[in-house]
């Protein structure tokens, strides 16, 4: 029987009992007490109705409390089971809805955590400001760029960009999107970027939330990506050139050997000189090709813990330098062969820069935050580099030396970036050049 039918029958029974009671009192007390009989019968009817509908009232009250909890985003309340099937079915539906809402909220919460983790760890700078240019949200990269890692929510954007490089300041103040460049060496954006022209991209967006307009600003540094693509193009060119040159050098060397055999009975010094010259030039060309092939086919680093004592000893046997700091104490996994090659190239350049015999130094700085790793600094007191040379020194084929191949510094950069680090160069205030290698322990 449905709950509705039960309520109708209960009301009919209650009414019938009340009428019988009123009639009995009327017959017993007479006509003078008819109103008393009516009042008593109505009171009895009310009490019986309250008793019969008490479970329904409690159920509806519990459901009301649960729906109010839903309104307050509280989904932990569940309704108990009832003896009445229809009420029990209603409670079961409520409990199912509550469980589903709890699951959805947990899913949304986890997605928000994941999204916030991604945004906070993104190298791209993200700012969310209102119409008054007051910052509502900023990720970790934005806090480090604008305020040395300190929270900037609630601050005005105009206050934060006052000390930024002019190019970056203009890009943030304008409404334009696209690429812009910063002279990091001239404007001191960061120590790590000194000596480079940094390329940035800015994009903007707008959306409404809670009837308020929000402005999204995204800044992305493209310098490393552009450098990576540039190196990839150079490698492709080098592979093509090496292939074509090897196809020519090998037959020439073979023909020289054949010519020597065919003319061995002729005692002709000029002919021997011709063969020697061709052989020497082809050998030099083969060596030239092998140097560039080493850059174009650099293997991935094979990481293992670095024995710094052995490394310093091996480097000192190649080029003389002074160690001005303690060696790293933490275990750092790097490709020891590639690292040694990069440091040898840098020490070689330092000694060829016009520095004093004892003017080359090397220092180590252990870093534990935000990433663990080591910063290696090699300095000399030579002639340094002009701004034009600094901007192109890490490009393949570029060299100011008469017999240089232009591959030493690009190979160093390729080795360092393959380890997830970066290399920077800048002139020292006193005299000479300072080269820094950041190598993270990944």
Buried (B, 14 or more C-beta within 10 A) or exposed (E): EEBEEBBEEBBEEBBEBBEEBBEEBBEEEEEEEEEEBBEBBEEBBEEBBEEBBEEBEEBEEBBEEBEEBBEEEEBEBEBEEBEBEBBBEBBBEBBEBBEEBEEEEEEEEEEEEEEEEEBEEBEBBBBBBEEEBBBBBBBBBBBBBBBEEEEBEEBBBEBBBEEBBEBBBEBBEEEEEEEBEBBBBEBEBBEEBBBBBBBBBBEBEEEEEEEEEBBBBBBBBBBEEEBEEEBEEBBEBBBEBBEEBBEEBEEEBEEBEEBBEEBEEEEEEEEBEBBEEBBEEBEEBBEBBEBBBBBBEBEEBEBEEBEBEEBBEBBBEEBEBEEEEEBBEEEBBBBBEBBBBBBBBBBEBBBEBBBEEEBBBBBBBBBEEEEBBBBBBBBBBBEBBEEEEBBBBBBBBBBEEEEBBBBBBBBBBBBBBBBBBBBBBBBEEEBBBBBBBBBBBB
